[in-house]
Amino acid sequence: MKVLWFSNSMANADEYFNNQLKGTGGWLKSLDAELQNNVDLHIVYHSGTDKQKFFRYKKTTYYPIQIYKNKFAKNYAIFNNRILNEEFKEEYLRIINEVKPDIIHIHGTENPFGCIIGGTNIPVVTSIQGNLTVYSHKYYSGIGEKYLDVGIKKKIVFKNCFRNGYNQQLKMASIEQKNLLKCENIIGRTDWDYRITRILSPESKYYHVDEILRNEFHQVKWQKKENSKFVIYTTNSNSFYKGFETICKAVSLLHQIGVNFKWCIAGIKENDLIVRIVRKKLGNDFPRQSLKLLGNISANDIVENMLEANLYVMPSHIENSPNNLCEAMILGMPCITTLAGGVGSLLKDKEEGLIIQDGDPWAMAGAVMEIMNNEKQAIEYGKKARERSLKRHNKTKIVDDLLHIYKCIINNENN
């Protein structure tokens, strides 16, 4: 079977260029590595620099499409909030005609690749990653719209302002809605993405396939640590709706009652815009101790830090199936998570961890105390979370499920 992916991630072409993906698209690398042993896999992705037409690495063939001719063109696009729509449609179709795949798999609904739907006789399936239509609706849930413009006076040309990001996301959400209406086949993995696609893509067939996590998280198991301070861990990003402000307020609340702890956050560094915004919003409530920002670190470093922690917290206001939570679960860590998007399909409250309302730092701080004061229960949560996660993210099952879906779509059969 010949399969052609269109993806925002370069997957394992990352290794070819000796780069290292930090926190984005890692699961597609894992799926690429597993699937290439079962099909003839080809991957199209957008690149800012790669000029070569195609190359083969291991068993996959990659087709980078260069977006910008030079740095001026790139900065001009950023300054004007330019997003891709159908500019490269002819190039997509040319590659399709050259590869002649049995099936086309588009990863993500908001990217411009959806313009090929209806433009080829080859069957197409689209995977839901997140959903920018809903994400835009929840964009400033925890911080407030007025803070979107912080940073706009200085480095606007480098998009150092969340207003620009929000405007871009609205444009991409519009493309996403158009793409979803055309989709005949959709792959998802949570009750949330199933429900929203019944509204945004009511005529489509829905298939369930889980995600393969990064290898680093399959190879080890968390065990309880006797730390001098209780260590909490979170993987986050310099984003407006990922709940960083909820963590900061929860840290402040825990200080008020004299808790001895340290909260480590990967993916955010001290000079990130989100830190400036939350510091401005919280004022004296912004924590001046116990919060350690680690910046962007490798998967191996994330695993090492998580294994040394006592608790994992996922604070987002909206997600589909956050891989950071899934990674903590497969390690067997006690977890606290907000009830955001598809999270309810991943973890059972008071069985595999604790679920709280998003944007509620009092509940978050209280849940932390609940875990701290009930060590045996916390360990049991982690054990059950790991059991469920190992089944959900089983590599062989996921590849088999995906191959079965490909065959059903190619042969126009019911799942």
C-alpha atoms as a printed R data frame, in Angstrom:
    type eleno elety resid chain resno       x      y      z
1   ATOM     1    CA   MET     A     1   0.000  0.000  0.000
2   ATOM     2    CA   LYS     A     2   1.321  3.438 -0.960
3   ATOM     3    CA   VAL     A     3   0.374  6.186  1.512
4   ATOM     4    CA   LEU     A     4   0.901  9.938  1.094
5   ATOM     5    CA   TRP     A     5   0.818 12.166  4.170
6   ATOM     6    CA   PHE     A     6   0.400 15.933  4.216
7   ATOM     7    CA   SER     A     7   1.683 17.148  7.564
8   ATOM     8    CA   ASN     A     8   2.646 20.268  9.522
9   ATOM     9    CA   SER     A     9   5.462 18.186 11.009
10  ATOM    10    CA   MET     A    10   8.508 16.971  9.105
11  ATOM    11    CA   ALA     A    11   8.322 13.768 11.195
12  ATOM    12    CA   ASN     A    12  11.599 11.823 10.925
13  ATOM    13    CA   ALA     A    13  13.041 14.167  8.317
14  ATOM    14    CA   ASP     A    14  13.985 15.981 11.522
15  ATOM    15    CA   GLU     A    15  16.656 13.331 12.119
16  ATOM    16    CA   TYR     A    16  17.854 13.640  8.532
17  ATOM    17    CA   PHE     A    17  18.658 17.319  9.142
18  ATOM    18    CA   ASN     A    18  20.101 16.620 12.615
19  ATOM    19    CA   ASN     A    19  17.447 18.780 14.233
20  ATOM    20    CA   GLN     A    20  15.524 17.993 17.400
21  ATOM    21    CA   LEU     A    21  11.794 18.505 17.742
22  ATOM    22    CA   LYS     A    22  11.016 19.932 21.179
23  ATOM    23    CA   GLY     A    23   7.417 19.444 22.165
24  ATOM    24    CA   THR     A    24   5.806 19.597 18.725
25  ATOM    25    CA   GLY     A    25   4.960 16.776 16.348
26  ATOM    26    CA   GLY     A    26   6.939 14.137 18.241
27  ATOM    27    CA   TRP     A    27   4.098 11.645 18.033
28  ATOM    28    CA   LEU     A    28   4.147 11.906 14.219
29  ATOM    29    CA   LYS     A    29   7.824 10.942 14.298
30  ATOM    30    CA   SER     A    30   6.836  7.833 16.231
31  ATOM    31    CA   LEU     A    31   4.008  6.994 13.833
32  ATOM    32    CA   ASP     A    32   6.289  7.570 10.831
33  ATOM    33    CA   ALA     A    33   8.861  5.162 12.294
34  ATOM    34    CA   GLU     A    34   6.270  2.435 12.906
35  ATOM    35    CA   LEU     A    35   4.154  2.825  9.780
36  ATOM    36    CA   GLN     A    36   7.046  2.889  7.290
37  ATOM    37    CA   ASN     A    37   7.632 -0.784  8.073
38  ATOM    38    CA   ASN     A    38   4.129 -1.637  6.848
39  ATOM    39    CA   VAL     A    39   3.496  0.671  3.871
40  ATOM    40    CA   ASP     A    40   5.341  2.673  1.239
41  ATOM    41    CA   LEU     A    41   5.157  6.007  3.075
42  ATOM    42    CA   HIS     A    42   5.600  9.469  1.517
43  ATOM    43    CA   ILE     A    43   5.344 12.737  3.493
44  ATOM    44    CA   VAL     A    44   4.773 16.288  2.230
45  ATOM    45    CA   TYR     A    45   5.535 19.126  4.638
46  ATOM    46    CA   HIS     A    46   6.097 22.884  4.510
47  ATOM    47    CA   SER     A    47   9.603 24.162  5.081
48  ATOM    48    CA   GLY     A    48  11.096 27.615  5.376
49  ATOM    49    CA   THR     A    49  14.511 26.605  4.043
50  ATOM    50    CA   ASP     A    50  14.684 23.207  2.321
51  ATOM    51    CA   LYS     A    51  15.223 23.666 -1.404
52  ATOM    52    CA   GLN     A    52  15.605 20.027 -2.408
53  ATOM    53    CA   LYS     A    53  12.611 18.537 -4.162
54  ATOM    54    CA   PHE     A    54  12.520 15.242 -2.273
55  ATOM    55    CA   PHE     A    55  14.741 12.823 -0.387
56  ATOM    56    CA   ARG     A    56  14.512  9.376  1.151
57  ATOM    57    CA   TYR     A    57  15.464  8.705  4.757
58  ATOM    58    CA   LYS     A    58  15.265  5.178  6.112
59  ATOM    59    CA   LYS     A    59  12.073  3.825  4.494
60  ATOM    60    CA   THR     A    60  10.108  7.092  4.058
61  ATOM    61    CA   THR     A    61  10.266  9.577  1.178
62  ATOM    62    CA   TYR     A    62   9.934 13.256  2.125
63  ATOM    63    CA   TYR     A    63   8.813 16.214 -0.012
64  ATOM    64    CA   PRO     A    64   9.656 19.586  1.577
65  ATOM    65    CA   ILE     A    65   7.829 22.559  0.044
66  ATOM    66    CA   GLN     A    66   9.743 25.790  0.527
67  ATOM    67    CA   ILE     A    67   7.364 28.526  1.724
68  ATOM    68    CA   TYR     A    68   9.561 31.632  1.716
69  ATOM    69    CA   LYS     A    69  12.142 32.669 -0.877
70  ATOM    70    CA   ASN     A    70  14.151 34.730  1.630
71  ATOM    71    CA   LYS     A    71  14.075 36.293  5.122
72  ATOM    72    CA   PHE     A    72  12.383 39.441  3.815
73  ATOM    73    CA   ALA     A    73   9.479 37.423  2.453
74  ATOM    74    CA   LYS     A    74   9.212 35.555  5.760
75  ATOM    75    CA   ASN     A    75   9.180 38.752  7.866
76  ATOM    76    CA   TYR     A    76   6.699 40.390  5.496
77  ATOM    77    CA   ALA     A    77   4.335 37.442  5.890
78  ATOM    78    CA   ILE     A    78   4.629 37.566  9.691
79  ATOM    79    CA   PHE     A    79   4.086 41.338  9.811
80  ATOM    80    CA   ASN     A    80   0.905 41.009  7.732
81  ATOM    81    CA   ASN     A    81  -0.416 37.942  9.566
82  ATOM    82    CA   ARG     A    82  -0.271 36.077  6.278
83  ATOM    83    CA   ILE     A    83  -1.395 32.482  6.350
84  ATOM    84    CA   LEU     A    84  -1.227 29.850  3.648
85  ATOM    85    CA   ASN     A    85  -4.423 28.865  1.909
86  ATOM    86    CA   GLU     A    86  -4.324 27.528 -1.650
87  ATOM    87    CA   GLU     A    87  -1.019 29.055 -2.824
88  ATOM    88    CA   PHE     A    88   0.665 25.658 -3.195
89  ATOM    89    CA   LYS     A    89  -2.330 23.662 -4.397
90  ATOM    90    CA   GLU     A    90  -0.787 22.967 -7.808
91  ATOM    91    CA   GLU     A    91   2.395 21.766 -6.109
92  ATOM    92    CA   TYR     A    92   0.371 19.442 -3.857
93  ATOM    93    CA   LEU     A    93  -1.459 18.032 -6.868
94  ATOM    94    CA   ARG     A    94   1.804 17.632 -8.786
95  ATOM    95    CA   ILE     A    95   3.259 15.531 -5.970
96  ATOM    96    CA   ILE     A    96   0.067 13.477 -5.763
97  ATOM    97    CA   ASN     A    97   0.265 12.785 -9.497
98  ATOM    98    CA   GLU     A    98   3.939 11.870 -9.160
99  ATOM    99    CA   VAL     A    99   3.539  9.554 -6.149
100 ATOM   100    CA   LYS     A   100   0.195  8.042 -7.228
101 ATOM   101    CA   PRO     A   101  -0.737  6.902 -3.699
102 ATOM   102    CA   ASP     A   102  -3.543  4.531 -2.803
103 ATOM   103    CA   ILE     A   103  -4.695  6.910 -0.076
104 ATOM   104    CA   ILE     A   104  -3.921 10.451  1.107
105 ATOM   105    CA   HIS     A   105  -3.801 11.244  4.825
106 ATOM   106    CA   ILE     A   106  -3.941 14.919  5.893
107 ATOM   107    CA   HIS     A   107  -2.765 15.556  9.458
108 ATOM   108    CA   GLY     A   108  -4.633 18.554 10.863
109 ATOM   109    CA   THR     A   109  -7.729 20.429  9.770
110 ATOM   110    CA   GLU     A   110  -6.482 24.019  9.888
111 ATOM   111    CA   ASN     A   111  -3.605 23.698  7.425
112 ATOM   112    CA   PRO     A   112  -3.869 24.557  3.697
113 ATOM   113    CA   PHE     A   113  -3.504 20.927  2.629
114 ATOM   114    CA   GLY     A   114  -7.293 20.547  2.837
115 ATOM   115    CA   CYS     A   115  -7.596 22.410 -0.468
116 ATOM   116    CA   ILE     A   116  -6.812 19.155 -2.284
117 ATOM   117    CA   ILE     A   117 -10.050 17.557 -1.043
118 ATOM   118    CA   GLY     A   118 -12.297 17.322 -4.068
119 ATOM   119    CA   GLY     A   119  -9.352 18.000 -6.387
120 ATOM   120    CA   THR     A   120  -8.245 14.381 -6.713
121 ATOM   121    CA   ASN     A   121  -9.939 11.023 -7.269
122 ATOM   122    CA   ILE     A   122  -7.683  9.390 -4.706
123 ATOM   123    CA   PRO     A   123  -9.454  8.809 -1.361
124 ATOM   124    CA   VAL     A   124  -8.537 11.290  1.392
125 ATOM   125    CA   VAL     A   125  -8.755 10.981  5.178
126 ATOM   126    CA   THR     A   126  -8.123 13.872  7.562
127 ATOM   127    CA   SER     A   127  -6.929 13.560 11.162
128 ATOM   128    CA   ILE     A   128  -8.219 15.892 13.849
129 ATOM   129    CA   GLN     A   129  -5.332 17.234 15.913
130 ATOM   130    CA   GLY     A   130  -6.888 20.200 17.692
131 ATOM   131    CA   ASN     A   131  -9.669 22.432 16.437
132 ATOM   132    CA   LEU     A   132  -8.920 26.116 15.953
133 ATOM   133    CA   THR     A   133 -12.592 27.010 15.685
134 ATOM   134    CA   VAL     A   134 -13.110 25.985 19.304
135 ATOM   135    CA   TYR     A   135  -9.624 27.088 20.372
136 ATOM   136    CA   SER     A   136 -10.367 30.609 19.118
137 ATOM   137    CA   HIS     A   137 -13.578 30.608 21.138
138 ATOM   138    CA   LYS     A   138 -11.578 29.738 24.282
139 ATOM   139    CA   TYR     A   139  -8.450 31.731 23.371
140 ATOM   140    CA   TYR     A   140  -8.469 34.268 26.206
141 ATOM   141    CA   SER     A   141 -10.521 32.342 28.745
142 ATOM   142    CA   GLY     A   142  -7.984 32.583 31.546
143 ATOM   143    CA   ILE     A   143  -6.235 35.896 30.963
144 ATOM   144    CA   GLY     A   144  -8.571 38.329 29.211
145 ATOM   145    CA   GLU     A   145  -8.679 40.010 25.827
146 ATOM   146    CA   LYS     A   146  -7.029 43.244 26.951
147 ATOM   147    CA   TYR     A   147  -3.717 41.457 27.469
148 ATOM   148    CA   LEU     A   148  -3.539 40.324 23.837
149 ATOM   149    CA   ASP     A   149  -1.792 43.575 22.908
150 ATOM   150    CA   VAL     A   150   1.026 43.381 25.447
151 ATOM   151    CA   GLY     A   151   4.301 43.559 23.511
152 ATOM   152    CA   ILE     A   152   2.801 45.121 20.378
153 ATOM   153    CA   LYS     A   153   4.811 48.357 20.592
154 ATOM   154    CA   LYS     A   154   8.222 46.712 20.411
155 ATOM   155    CA   LYS     A   155   8.776 43.738 18.135
156 ATOM   156    CA   ILE     A   156   5.564 43.449 16.171
157 ATOM   157    CA   VAL     A   157   7.453 42.441 13.044
158 ATOM   158    CA   PHE     A   158   8.548 39.290 14.876
159 ATOM   159    CA   LYS     A   159   5.006 38.539 15.988
160 ATOM   160    CA   ASN     A   160   5.940 39.234 19.617
161 ATOM   161    CA   CYS     A   161   2.311 39.835 20.512
162 ATOM   162    CA   PHE     A   162  -0.584 37.449 21.088
163 ATOM   163    CA   ARG     A   163  -2.988 39.719 19.182
164 ATOM   164    CA   ASN     A   164  -1.194 38.750 15.985
165 ATOM   165    CA   GLY     A   165  -1.373 35.088 16.914
166 ATOM   166    CA   TYR     A   166  -5.070 35.360 17.685
167 ATOM   167    CA   ASN     A   167  -5.797 37.078 14.357
168 ATOM   168    CA   GLN     A   168  -3.864 34.394 12.521
169 ATOM   169    CA   GLN     A   169  -5.753 31.697 14.372
170 ATOM   170    CA   LEU     A   170  -9.099 33.226 13.368
171 ATOM   171    CA   LYS     A   171  -8.057 33.123  9.710
172 ATOM   172    CA   MET     A   172  -6.904 29.525 10.038
173 ATOM   173    CA   ALA     A   173 -10.160 28.615 11.788
174 ATOM   174    CA   SER     A   174 -12.034 29.921  8.761
175 ATOM   175    CA   ILE     A   175  -9.956 27.667  6.491
176 ATOM   176    CA   GLU     A   176 -10.521 24.793  8.892
177 ATOM   177    CA   GLN     A   177 -14.306 25.189  8.718
178 ATOM   178    CA   LYS     A   178 -14.184 25.158  4.926
179 ATOM   179    CA   ASN     A   179 -11.950 22.081  4.918
180 ATOM   180    CA   LEU     A   180 -14.124 20.175  7.385
181 ATOM   181    CA   LEU     A   181 -17.256 20.704  5.318
182 ATOM   182    CA   LYS     A   182 -15.535 18.909  2.427
183 ATOM   183    CA   CYS     A   183 -14.159 16.007  4.475
184 ATOM   184    CA   GLU     A   184 -15.586 12.587  3.711
185 ATOM   185    CA   ASN     A   185 -13.389 10.681  6.171
186 ATOM   186    CA   ILE     A   186 -12.132 11.869  9.559
187 ATOM   187    CA   ILE     A   187  -9.864 10.235 12.134
188 ATOM   188    CA   GLY     A   188 -10.187 11.331 15.759
189 ATOM   189    CA   ARG     A   189  -9.596  9.938 19.234
190 ATOM   190    CA   THR     A   190 -11.857 11.597 21.835
191 ATOM   191    CA   ASP     A   191 -15.547 12.173 22.504
192 ATOM   192    CA   TRP     A   192 -14.813 15.887 22.080
193 ATOM   193    CA   ASP     A   193 -13.449 15.704 18.539
194 ATOM   194    CA   TYR     A   194 -16.210 13.270 17.574
195 ATOM   195    CA   ARG     A   195 -18.911 15.667 18.797
196 ATOM   196    CA   ILE     A   196 -17.511 18.812 17.206
197 ATOM   197    CA   THR     A   197 -17.000 17.080 13.847
198 ATOM   198    CA   ARG     A   198 -20.657 15.993 13.886
199 ATOM   199    CA   ILE     A   199 -21.432 19.732 13.739
200 ATOM   200    CA   LEU     A   200 -18.561 21.042 11.612
201 ATOM   201    CA   SER     A   201 -18.426 18.041  9.259
202 ATOM   202    CA   PRO     A   202 -21.836 16.376  9.548
203 ATOM   203    CA   GLU     A   203 -21.555 14.262  6.371
204 ATOM   204    CA   SER     A   204 -18.178 12.729  7.200
205 ATOM   205    CA   LYS     A   205 -17.421  9.208  8.390
206 ATOM   206    CA   TYR     A   206 -15.608  9.169 11.736
207 ATOM   207    CA   TYR     A   207 -12.893  6.647 12.626
208 ATOM   208    CA   HIS     A   208 -11.082  6.229 15.940
209 ATOM   209    CA   VAL     A   209  -7.287  5.859 16.096
210 ATOM   210    CA   ASP     A   210  -5.136  6.679 19.119
211 ATOM   211    CA   GLU     A   211  -1.664  8.232 18.985
212 ATOM   212    CA   ILE     A   212   1.766  6.680 19.432
213 ATOM   213    CA   LEU     A   213   3.715  8.521 22.085
214 ATOM   214    CA   ARG     A   214   7.400  9.356 21.856
215 ATOM   215    CA   ASN     A   215   9.660  6.346 22.475
216 ATOM   216    CA   GLU     A   216  11.329  7.960 25.451
217 ATOM   217    CA   PHE     A   217   8.099  7.654 27.461
218 ATOM   218    CA   HIS     A   218   7.555  3.963 26.696
219 ATOM   219    CA   GLN     A   219  10.887  2.868 28.101
220 ATOM   220    CA   VAL     A   220  10.679  3.863 31.782
221 ATOM   221    CA   LYS     A   221   8.293  3.811 34.743
222 ATOM   222    CA   TRP     A   222   7.728  6.386 37.468
223 ATOM   223    CA   GLN     A   223   8.282  5.447 41.097
224 ATOM   224    CA   LYS     A   224   7.536  7.467 44.209
225 ATOM   225    CA   LYS     A   225  10.303  9.891 45.165
226 ATOM   226    CA   GLU     A   226  11.315 10.992 48.660
227 ATOM   227    CA   ASN     A   227  12.099 14.636 47.897
228 ATOM   228    CA   SER     A   228  12.900 17.256 50.531
229 ATOM   229    CA   LYS     A   229  10.349 19.401 48.722
230 ATOM   230    CA   PHE     A   230   7.225 18.092 46.993
231 ATOM   231    CA   VAL     A   231   7.958 18.472 43.247
232 ATOM   232    CA   ILE     A   232   5.182 19.257 40.758
233 ATOM   233    CA   TYR     A   233   5.855 19.068 37.024
234 ATOM   234    CA   THR     A   234   4.104 20.553 33.956
235 ATOM   235    CA   THR     A   235   4.973 20.696 30.265
236 ATOM   236    CA   ASN     A   236   3.518 23.871 28.773
237 ATOM   237    CA   SER     A   237   4.304 26.497 26.110
238 ATOM   238    CA   ASN     A   238   4.447 30.231 25.475
239 ATOM   239    CA   SER     A   239   0.720 30.239 24.663
240 ATOM   240    CA   PHE     A   240  -2.240 32.322 25.764
241 ATOM   241    CA   TYR     A   241  -4.737 29.594 26.637
242 ATOM   242    CA   LYS     A   242  -2.538 26.872 28.130
243 ATOM   243    CA   GLY     A   243  -3.312 27.838 31.731
244 ATOM   244    CA   PHE     A   244   0.043 29.229 32.884
245 ATOM   245    CA   GLU     A   245  -1.800 31.919 34.862
246 ATOM   246    CA   THR     A   246  -3.797 29.244 36.717
247 ATOM   247    CA   ILE     A   247  -0.584 27.575 37.832
248 ATOM   248    CA   CYS     A   248   0.911 30.881 39.008
249 ATOM   249    CA   LYS     A   249  -2.152 31.735 41.071
250 ATOM   250    CA   ALA     A   250  -2.253 28.189 42.502
251 ATOM   251    CA   VAL     A   251   1.419 28.527 43.507
252 ATOM   252    CA   SER     A   252   0.575 31.754 45.330
253 ATOM   253    CA   LEU     A   253  -2.352 30.101 47.128
254 ATOM   254    CA   LEU     A   254  -0.179 27.174 48.250
255 ATOM   255    CA   HIS     A   255   2.377 29.633 49.620
256 ATOM   256    CA   GLN     A   256  -0.312 31.276 51.705
257 ATOM   257    CA   ILE     A   257  -0.920 28.051 53.623
258 ATOM   258    CA   GLY     A   258   2.772 27.246 54.048
259 ATOM   259    CA   VAL     A   259   3.191 24.295 51.676
260 ATOM   260    CA   ASN     A   260   6.809 23.253 50.991
261 ATOM   261    CA   PHE     A   261   7.012 22.511 47.252
262 ATOM   262    CA   LYS     A   262   8.629 23.317 43.899
263 ATOM   263    CA   TRP     A   263   6.726 23.603 40.586
264 ATOM   264    CA   CYS     A   264   8.827 22.967 37.468
265 ATOM   265    CA   ILE     A   265   7.509 23.989 34.050
266 ATOM   266    CA   ALA     A   266   9.129 22.895 30.781
267 ATOM   267    CA   GLY     A   267   8.410 24.809 27.565
268 ATOM   268    CA   ILE     A   268   8.372 28.293 29.142
269 ATOM   269    CA   LYS     A   269  11.364 30.494 29.950
270 ATOM   270    CA   GLU     A   270  11.653 33.648 32.049
271 ATOM   271    CA   ASN     A   271  11.646 36.125 29.149
272 ATOM   272    CA   ASP     A   272   8.657 34.611 27.306
273 ATOM   273    CA   LEU     A   273   5.765 36.958 26.618
274 ATOM   274    CA   ILE     A   274   3.292 34.812 28.543
275 ATOM   275    CA   VAL     A   275   5.406 35.312 31.698
276 ATOM   276    CA   ARG     A   276   5.345 39.094 31.258
277 ATOM   277    CA   ILE     A   277   1.591 39.048 30.727
278 ATOM   278    CA   VAL     A   278   0.791 36.847 33.724
279 ATOM   279    CA   ARG     A   279   3.153 38.845 35.931
280 ATOM   280    CA   LYS     A   280   1.310 42.006 34.879
281 ATOM   281    CA   LYS     A   281  -2.111 40.425 35.410
282 ATOM   282    CA   LEU     A   282  -1.410 38.900 38.832
283 ATOM   283    CA   GLY     A   283   0.720 41.706 40.249
284 ATOM   284    CA   ASN     A   284   1.671 40.835 43.836
285 ATOM   285    CA   ASP     A   285   0.082 37.404 43.418
286 ATOM   286    CA   PHE     A   286   2.717 36.371 40.876
287 ATOM   287    CA   PRO     A   287   4.907 33.799 42.647
288 ATOM   288    CA   ARG     A   288   8.423 34.906 43.505
289 ATOM   289    CA   GLN     A   289   9.549 31.505 44.711
290 ATOM   290    CA   SER     A   290   8.823 27.812 44.165
291 ATOM   291    CA   LEU     A   291   8.272 28.308 40.398
292 ATOM   292    CA   LYS     A   292  11.075 27.033 38.141
293 ATOM   293    CA   LEU     A   293  10.840 27.706 34.387
294 ATOM   294    CA   LEU     A   294  12.968 25.256 32.409
295 ATOM   295    CA   GLY     A   295  12.489 26.561 28.859
296 ATOM   296    CA   ASN     A   296  12.523 24.245 25.832
297 ATOM   297    CA   ILE     A   297  14.209 20.964 26.694
298 ATOM   298    CA   SER     A   298  14.588 17.602 24.984
299 ATOM   299    CA   ALA     A   299  12.279 14.630 25.429
300 ATOM   300    CA   ASN     A   300  15.001 12.818 27.386
301 ATOM   301    CA   ASP     A   301  15.331 15.764 29.768
302 ATOM   302    CA   ILE     A   302  11.554 15.931 30.179
303 ATOM   303    CA   VAL     A   303  11.428 12.243 31.082
304 ATOM   304    CA   GLU     A   304  14.288 12.625 33.557
305 ATOM   305    CA   ASN     A   305  12.589 15.581 35.253
306 ATOM   306    CA   MET     A   306   9.211 13.846 35.381
307 ATOM   307    CA   LEU     A   307  10.719 10.767 36.991
308 ATOM   308    CA   GLU     A   308  12.120 12.994 39.766
309 ATOM   309    CA   ALA     A   309   8.759 14.710 40.393
310 ATOM   310    CA   ASN     A   310   5.900 13.703 42.701
311 ATOM   311    CA   LEU     A   311   2.970 14.946 40.628
312 ATOM   312    CA   TYR     A   312   2.038 16.020 37.101
313 ATOM   313    CA   VAL     A   313  -0.438 18.863 36.410
314 ATOM   314    CA   MET     A   314  -2.052 19.675 33.031
315 ATOM   315    CA   PRO     A   315  -3.632 23.191 33.303
316 ATOM   316    CA   SER     A   316  -4.967 24.050 29.808
317 ATOM   317    CA   HIS     A   317  -8.268 25.787 29.048
318 ATOM   318    CA   ILE     A   318  -8.760 23.824 25.817
319 ATOM   319    CA   GLU     A   319  -7.106 20.711 24.351
320 ATOM   320    CA   ASN     A   320  -8.067 17.643 22.372
321 ATOM   321    CA   SER     A   321  -5.874 14.840 23.725
322 ATOM   322    CA   PRO     A   322  -2.828 16.556 25.225
323 ATOM   323    CA   ASN     A   323   0.201 14.370 24.684
324 ATOM   324    CA   ASN     A   324   1.904 15.830 27.760
325 ATOM   325    CA   LEU     A   325  -0.842 14.368 29.962
326 ATOM   326    CA   CYS     A   326  -0.724 11.043 28.092
327 ATOM   327    CA   GLU     A   327   3.052 10.926 28.595
328 ATOM   328    CA   ALA     A   328   2.681 11.466 32.337
329 ATOM   329    CA   MET     A   329   0.008  8.761 32.472
330 ATOM   330    CA   ILE     A   330   2.096  6.184 30.610
331 ATOM   331    CA   LEU     A   331   4.962  6.813 33.057
332 ATOM   332    CA   GLY     A   332   2.522  6.060 35.878
333 ATOM   333    CA   MET     A   333   2.666  9.473 37.543
334 ATOM   334    CA   PRO     A   334  -0.151 10.789 39.756
335 ATOM   335    CA   CYS     A   335  -1.900 13.416 37.612
336 ATOM   336    CA   ILE     A   336  -4.166 16.416 38.006
337 ATOM   337    CA   THR     A   337  -5.770 17.756 34.840
338 ATOM   338    CA   THR     A   338  -8.313 20.359 33.866
339 ATOM   339    CA   LEU     A   339 -11.496 19.178 32.147
340 ATOM   340    CA   ALA     A   340 -10.553 20.657 28.787
341 ATOM   341    CA   GLY     A   341 -11.836 19.399 25.431
342 ATOM   342    CA   GLY     A   342 -11.135 15.684 25.067
343 ATOM   343    CA   VAL     A   343  -9.418 15.144 28.420
344 ATOM   344    CA   GLY     A   344 -12.467 13.362 29.814
345 ATOM   345    CA   SER     A   345 -11.814 10.568 27.284
346 ATOM   346    CA   LEU     A   346  -8.276 10.071 28.573
347 ATOM   347    CA   LEU     A   347  -8.498  9.978 32.372
348 ATOM   348    CA   LYS     A   348 -11.197  8.931 34.821
349 ATOM   349    CA   ASP     A   349 -11.674 11.289 37.765
350 ATOM   350    CA   LYS     A   350 -10.832  9.785 41.176
351 ATOM   351    CA   GLU     A   351  -9.813  6.510 39.503
352 ATOM   352    CA   GLU     A   352  -6.800  7.416 37.376
353 ATOM   353    CA   GLY     A   353  -6.133 10.920 38.688
354 ATOM   354    CA   LEU     A   354  -8.012 14.098 39.583
355 ATOM   355    CA   ILE     A   355  -9.970 16.327 37.177
356 ATOM   356    CA   ILE     A   356 -10.722 19.975 37.990
357 ATOM   357    CA   GLN     A   357 -12.460 22.824 36.179
358 ATOM   358    CA   ASP     A   358 -10.141 24.825 33.931
359 ATOM   359    CA   GLY     A   359  -9.191 28.306 35.154
360 ATOM   360    CA   ASP     A   360  -9.803 27.479 38.826
361 ATOM   361    CA   PRO     A   361  -6.552 27.935 40.804
362 ATOM   362    CA   TRP     A   362  -8.292 27.268 44.138
363 ATOM   363    CA   ALA     A   363  -9.412 23.829 42.959
364 ATOM   364    CA   MET     A   364  -5.969 23.225 41.472
365 ATOM   365    CA   ALA     A   365  -4.217 24.104 44.736
366 ATOM   366    CA   GLY     A   366  -6.732 22.010 46.673
367 ATOM   367    CA   ALA     A   367  -6.191 19.043 44.353
368 ATOM   368    CA   VAL     A   368  -2.433 19.346 44.891
369 ATOM   369    CA   MET     A   369  -3.029 19.169 48.658
370 ATOM   370    CA   GLU     A   370  -5.299 16.161 48.149
371 ATOM   371    CA   ILE     A   371  -2.504 14.307 46.332
372 ATOM   372    CA   MET     A   372   0.113 15.363 48.889
373 ATOM   373    CA   ASN     A   373  -2.016 14.178 51.820
374 ATOM   374    CA   ASN     A   374  -3.045 10.855 50.246
375 ATOM   375    CA   GLU     A   375   0.190  9.254 49.071
376 ATOM   376    CA   LYS     A   376  -1.131  5.706 48.721
377 ATOM   377    CA   GLN     A   377  -4.156  6.892 46.748
378 ATOM   378    CA   ALA     A   378  -1.946  9.018 44.484
379 ATOM   379    CA   ILE     A   379   0.275  6.024 43.702
380 ATOM   380    CA   GLU     A   380  -2.817  3.952 42.897
381 ATOM   381    CA   TYR     A   381  -4.057  6.695 40.537
382 ATOM   382    CA   GLY     A   382  -0.742  6.564 38.703
383 ATOM   383    CA   LYS     A   383  -0.781  2.775 38.508
384 ATOM   384    CA   LYS     A   384  -4.267  2.690 36.968
385 ATOM   385    CA   ALA     A   385  -3.461  5.567 34.616
386 ATOM   386    CA   ARG     A   386  -0.428  3.669 33.346
387 ATOM   387    CA   GLU     A   387  -2.447  0.484 32.804
388 ATOM   388    CA   ARG     A   388  -4.977  2.346 30.690
389 ATOM   389    CA   SER     A   389  -2.344  4.350 28.847
390 ATOM   390    CA   LEU     A   390  -0.278  1.307 27.876
391 ATOM   391    CA   LYS     A   391  -3.342 -0.147 26.174
392 ATOM   392    CA   ARG     A   392  -4.354  3.124 24.538
393 ATOM   393    CA   HIS     A   393  -0.905  3.879 23.114
394 ATOM   394    CA   ASN     A   394   0.052  0.345 22.101
395 ATOM   395    CA   LYS     A   395   2.102  0.767 18.924
396 ATOM   396    CA   THR     A   396   1.062 -2.473 17.252
397 ATOM   397    CA   LYS     A   397  -2.638 -1.874 17.849
398 ATOM   398    CA   ILE     A   398  -2.468  1.727 16.594
399 ATOM   399    CA   VAL     A   399  -0.690  0.721 13.368
400 ATOM   400    CA   ASP     A   400  -3.130 -2.164 12.836
401 ATOM   401    CA   ASP     A   401  -6.116  0.151 13.439
402 ATOM   402    CA   LEU     A   402  -4.767  2.735 11.000
403 ATOM   403    CA   LEU     A   403  -4.025  0.161  8.301
404 ATOM   404    CA   HIS     A   404  -7.518 -1.266  8.727
405 ATOM   405    CA   ILE     A   405  -9.037  2.197  8.277
406 ATOM   406    CA   TYR     A   406  -6.902  2.882  5.209
407 ATOM   407    CA   LYS     A   407  -8.107 -0.382  3.641
408 ATOM   408    CA   CYS     A   408 -11.745  0.339  4.484
409 ATOM   409    CA   ILE     A   409 -11.548  3.785  2.877
410 ATOM   410    CA   ILE     A   410  -9.685  2.533 -0.211
411 ATOM   411    CA   ASN     A   411 -12.212 -0.259 -0.700
412 ATOM   412    CA   ASN     A   412 -15.158  1.983  0.255
413 ATOM   413    CA   GLU     A   413 -16.170 -0.373  3.054
414 ATOM   414    CA   ASN     A   414 -17.758  0.335  6.415
415 ATOM   415    CA   ASN     A   415 -15.349  0.305  9.365
